[in-house]
Amino acid sequence: MTLLKNIQMEGTPALEKALAGEELSFKDGIELINEENLFLLGAAADKVRKDLKGNAVSFVASYYLNYTNICVASCPLCAFYRKDSESDSYTLTIEQIVTRAGIAINQMGATELHIVGGFHPKLGIDYYEDMIRALKTDFPDVTIKALTPAEIFYIARLTRNSVKEVLLRLKGAGLDALPGGGAEIFSPEARDIIVRGKCSGDEWLDTAYQAHTLGIKSNCTMLFGHIEKPEHIIDHILKIRELHKKTKGFTTFIPLKFSLDNTELERTEAISRESPATYDLRVIAVARLLLARTLNNISVYWVALGKKLAQVALSYGGNDMVGTAFSEEIFKAAGKNSGTSIQELSSLIKEIKRDPVQRDTFFNIIKRFT
């Protein structure tokens, strides 16, 4: 029996619309996320993925560099941040950053530097300009993907510059792209509980919009598996879709599974367990179907999901494994093992009979693996 026939017999009208290539509404999204038959939902997402992206699964050789863990925000979702007075707080010097980047590039083969940190109250814009300029001087061929929209917004407020001025100065120093972090979940109903001292969802979207209009592309993310409701998931994805229609500035959408360990949400027992794998797969499949034909790269973040579940998620709409995440510290602080290599990612993809492809930040193919 064909997938379409199965959907006509057992699935929702939204699934039929998705397979027909129609753009899905908020109501359709709610139908999809509540679809009883997870396997049917996954099959539909996988078919749309195959139609749009073929059999390839991509990843980038990326080094994650966290320049500081000092943060004026105190988000209950975060295990990474420290206050300046804490003994394990740190801020890297420009020299330390360049040294670490050199090791990643020359010894690990990194083609991208993914640079994020906390909201440091004493770092002026000169620090970020000097960091980017020094990296670009020493490693001109490496992509510098640095500072999330949330960080850009904070730096603008702290230094009393406009978001546009901050972006222009950093672009002038050599900034190539922005990471997509800090989006969390846009709906204030959930965001106001899991985020404290960070920009609003609308401010994140506006900062991303301004970056895109200046020719600075970015990832986009969504944190799920905490206190959100189905409508918050759909609202978030559709806001990403609408912004991308205007700017074409996002490179990929990355649903990030919330990691509970060592967070305030765990200590206060606001959340007692992480989301089940079935929910994780459902969110990824729904993202594929809602974003289809608008933003066609759906990334599976193996650091948060674990490598085995990430393999399964590649059959629920995912076509990208994000990257090697060398030296990733944020999820590591929440108890997730983040070690891998280009060779291991390639093997994980081959195990599920898909074709591994190494890409650059902007999804241009660098290498195919046989």
N, C-alpha and C positions, 0 to 999 in steps of 0.2 A: 504494500500500500504506500502511495506517495506521501511525502511530508504534508503537502497541501491538503490531501484527502484526510489525513489524520487531524490536521488543524481544523478543517471544516466540521469534522465529527466531534472533536474533543476540546478544541481550543476556543479562545475568545475572538470576537471580531477584530480586535486590535492586532492579533497575530496574523490574521488574513490580510489586513491592511499593510502590515510590515512586509510580508512576502510579496505583496503586489507593488511594493516600492512607493507607497504613499507616505507622506509626512505625517507623523503621529502627534496627536494632541495631548494635553495634560490628562484628559480623561482616559485616553488610550494608555498612557503611561501607568496610571493607577491600575487599569485592567491587567497590564502586563506584570507589574510587580506583585499582584495578587493572584496571578495565574497558578492554579492548583498543580498542573502537570509541569514540574520543573524540567523534565527531560524534553518535553515538547518545546518549551520556551528556549532551552539550550540549543535544540536542533534548528529552530528558526534563526536564532542568532548566529549559529555556526554557518548556516547556508548563506545568510546575508554577508557575513564576513568573507566567505569563500568567493562569492560573486564580486565583491568589491575589491578584495585584496589578494585573492589567489591563495597559494599554499605556503607562501613565505612567512616566517616569523623573524622579526628584526630585533636588534639590540645595539646599543652603543657602548664603546669602551670608555667608561666614565669614571672619573675620580671625584669622590665627594669630599669636599674640603669645608670644614666648619671652622670659621675664623674666630668665633667666640661662642661661649655658652652663657654669657652674661645677658640677662634679659629683664627689662623693666616690667614686662607682662608676666602674669602668673597664671597661665592657662591651665585649668584642671586636667586637660587632655595630655599635657606634655610632661615627659620624664626627663627631658634634656636640659631645661633651663636651670641656671643658678643665679643667685644674687652675688653682687660684687664682693660681699663680705665672706662668702663661703670658701672654704679651703680648696675645693676642687674646681673653682671658677678659673677661667683662662681667657686670654685674648692673644692671638698670634701676632707676631711682628710681621712686617712685609717680608723680611729676609726669611723667616721661618716658612711663610706661605710659599715663596718662590722655591725654597729647598724641597718642600714636600711635593710641589707640583712637578719639579724636575725628576724626582724619583718615579712618580706615577707615569710620566710621559716617557722617560728614557728606559725604565725597567719594566713597566707594566703595559706599555703600549696605549695609554689613554689618549684619546683624541678630543676629549671634552673635559673641562673642569666645571664641576657643578658646585657652586659656592653659596652656602647659606649659613646663617648664624642666628643669634638672638638680637633683641632690640637693645643695643648697647647705648647707655645714656651719655657717654663721654666721647664717642667716636664722631668726629666731624666728617663732612663729605670728602675732605682731603684724603682721609684714610682709605676710603673706597676707591677714589680716583687713583691714588698712588699704587694700591694693590693691583688694580686692573692694568694700569699702565706698565708696571713692572713685569707682570705676567705676559702681557702682549709683547713687550720688548724682548724678553728671553725666549718666548715660545710663540712666535707670530702665526704659526699654522694651526695652533690649538684653539678650539672654540671655547670662549669664556661665557658660560651660562651662569650668571651670578645675580643674587638678590631677588627674592620673591616680590610680587606686587605688595605684599604686606610689609616687607622690609623697606621697599621704596617709599611707600606711604609714610612709614615711621620716620625715615631719614628726612623726608621733606618737612614733616611737622617739627622735628627736632631742630633742624638747621634753618627753619623759617624760609624755605624755598618752596616754589611750586613743584608739584610732581613732574611737570614737563621740564623744568629747569634741572632737576636732579637727573632725570633720564637723559637729557641732552649732554650734560657734563660727563656722565658715565659712558655714554655712547662715544663721546669724543675721546675718552681715555682708552677705548677698545672693547667695550661691552658688546657682545654679539647677540645674546638672548637672555631671557629670564626663566628661572625655574617656575613651576606652577604652584608651589606650596602656599600655605596661609589661607587658602580658600575655605578649608574645613567644610562647613555646611552653611549655605547662604541664609537660610530662614532664621530670623531673629529668635523665634520660639525655641529652637535648639541651640543656636549659636551663642545666645546670651548666657547659657548654662555651661557650655564646654570651653568658651573663650573668655578671657579676661585681660583687657588692656591691649587689644588688637583691633585693627580696622574692621568696619562693618563689611557685610557681603557686598553692598552697593559700592563702597569705597574700593574694595578689591577689584570689582569689575571695571570701575572707572579707571583705575590705575593701569589695568591690563589694556583697556581701550586706548589710553594715551600712549602706552608703549607701542602698540600695534600701529597706530597712526604715524609714529616716528620711524617705522620700519624695524622695530625690535620685536621679533616673534617670541612666543612663550609656550610652555606647557600649560595645562590646566588640570587641577586635581579636585577630588571630593573625598572628604573623610567620612566613612560610614561604619556602622557597627557599634554605635555608642547609644545615644538616647533618641536618635532621629525617628521620625515617622515616615511611612511610605510617601506621603505628599511632599515631605522635605527633599527626598531623593529626586523625585520627578521635577520639582521646582528648580533644583540646583542644575540638573542636566539641561533643562530647557533654557535656562538663563545662559549657560555656556553656548548652547546652540544658537541662540539669537545674537549673542555678541560675535560669534564666529561668522555668522552670515554677513555682518556689517564689515568686519575687518579682515577675515581670512588669516588671522594672526596666530591661531593656536596650531601647534604641531601635532599634539596628541592629547587625549583625555586619559587621565590616570586615576581610577578609583582606588583609594587608599584604605585598607582595612585598619581600623583603630586597634592599637596595641595597648592593653590595659596595664601591664606590669609597671610598678614604680610611679604611677600617676596619682594625682590627688583624687581622681574619680574612683580609683581602687581603694585608696586609704579611707575615704569617706563612705565607701560601700554604695556610692551612687550607681555603680555598675558592678555586677558580681562576676560576669564572665564575658569573654569575647564572643563575637557573633559566630554561629555555626557555619560550616563550609557551604551548606545548601543556600544560605542567605547570601554569602559572598558571591557564589556563582550566579545567583538570581540578579544581583545588582549589576554585575558585569554584562550579563546578557541583555538586560533592559537598557543599559547605556549604549550597547551596540545598536539596538533597534531604534532608539530615540534619536541617535546622532547619525544614523545611516544617510549617506549621500550629502551630508554637510561636513562633518568631521569624522573622517573614516579610519583614523588610527586610534585603536583602543588598547591601552597598555596594561599589562598584567604585572603588578609590582611584587615580584617573588620574595623580596625581603620581608614584606608584611604577611604575605599569604603562606610562605613556605614553598619550597621548590616543587614538591609533589602536587599540591593543590594548584600551583601556578600552571603546571602542565595540563591539568584538567580544565582550568579556566581558558586555556587556548582553544578548547573545543566549545566554549560558551561565548564566543564572540571576540576573544582577544587575538591580536595579530602582532603584538610587540611585547618584549620582555623588559622594557625600559633600558636596563644597562647592567654593567658589571658592578656598579656601586662600590668600587674599591674604597675602603676606609669610611664607610657609612657609619655615622655616630648617633643619629637621632633615634632610629628604630632600635639600634643596639642598646641604647639607654633604657628602652622599654622591653628588653629581654629577647630581642630577635637576633639570631645569628645571621650576619650579612657577608659571609665569605663565599666567593665564587671566582671564576676565571672565564676568559673568552672560550676556552676549550670546554669547560663544563656547561656553559649555557648552550653551546652548539650541540653537545651531546644530549642535553635534556630535550632539545627541540627535535633532534633526530629520533629519539626514543618514541615520540608520538607520530612519527611518519610525516613530519613537516620539514620544510626547507629552511635551515638557519641562514640568516643574512646579517652581516655586520654593517651598520649604517653610521652616518654622522648625525649630528644634532638635528638636522633639518630633513632627515629621512632620505638622503641621497645614499645609494648603495656604495659601500667601500669594498666589501669582499663577500663572495659566496663560498659556502663550505660544501665539499663533496663527500 
